[in-house]
């Protein structure tokens, strides 16, 4: 395998990793919005996700920038249960990315 073919494979893996993280975050975000406490809807609308990729690492987060979001999570959890209920799907997505391709 030449260097450019090797680089192409690395890019393919990186893109698959980003896709798995993004899909996982979208599941968590959707469930967090369903479970969050609603008084005015501001908190629910503010829940969003972010994906950050560096050379060998892809990280994702789901959360809110509303100043009372932390308090809301502590009094009526919505983010942690959203992660918990999607854990098996997240594990499956990661396993799919790590599985060798069948040719």
Secondary structure, 3 states (H helix, E strand, C coil): CCHHHHHHHHHHHHHHHHHHHHHHHHHHHHHHHHHCCCCCCHHHHHCEEEEEECCCCEEEEEECCCCCHHHHHHHCCCHHHHHHHHHHHHHHHHHHHHCCCCC
